[in-house]
Amino acid sequence: MSEKIIGILGGMGPEATVDLFHKIIKATSVGNDQEHLRIIIDNNPKIPDRTAAILGKGEDPLPALQNTAKNLEKAGADFIIIPCNTAHYFLPSIEKSVRIPIINMIEETAKEVKHENTNVKKVGLLASMGTYKTGIYNQQFKKYNIETIYPDDKDKDEVLKAIYAVKAGKISKNIKENILKITERLIDKGVEAIIAGCTEIPLILKKEDITVLLVDSTKILAESAVKKAS
């Protein structure tokens, strides 16, 4: 069976796209350049803000998401991956615009947690306001009888600030300290794992920073893409 070409619908934000690309490379077992997978990246930071649109405060990103997916299909991608959790709210409509499949990052994350950690009953979610509002993680984890716990409203605001700091290339010590405090408060609520449910979060928080399992949705997406392409 021949290898498949991966299409990355990126730019949301660019650093998260680079992180996914890097994790695909690290997840691929090779001996030379030629054994790596072919990847087509459309890094489109001009896609309107997904959270702003979901909250009714911004332009609809769907046309740009659909057009970027079509670009990847035309360029020869066999399937698409999207390194933006919030954009998955629009996934059913994006899928309708192309003939090639799109891996559902959030579904893959929930499956991985259940498969690798069968005793986990409660997870804490660090994500954008758009992801919180749409409940797209709750829907997937509910299938496995896993409860999804959100930070309180004030902490949600701080998570969002951290996400946009990464997008602006301004990760500071203070930003990381705030995320660690929010994570500790979620652990106090009894969560057995923290879901990095925004692709900017793994750029701030590392597994060695916390006392429970850190679930990196970007890493899981990378590994799923490698498995499908190989």
Secondary structure, DSSP 4 states (H G I P E B T S, - for coil): -PPPPEEEEE-SSHHHHHHHHHHHHHHS--SSGGGSPPEEEEE-TTSPPHHHHHTTSS---HHHHHHHHHHHHHHT-SEEE-S-SGGGGGHHHHHTT-SS-B--HHHHHHHHHHHH-TT--EEEEE--HHHHHHTHHHHHHHTTT-EEEPPPHHHHHHHHHHHHHHHTT---HHHHHHHHHHHHHHHHTT-SEEEE-STTGGGT--GGGSSSEEEEHHHHHHHHHHHHH-
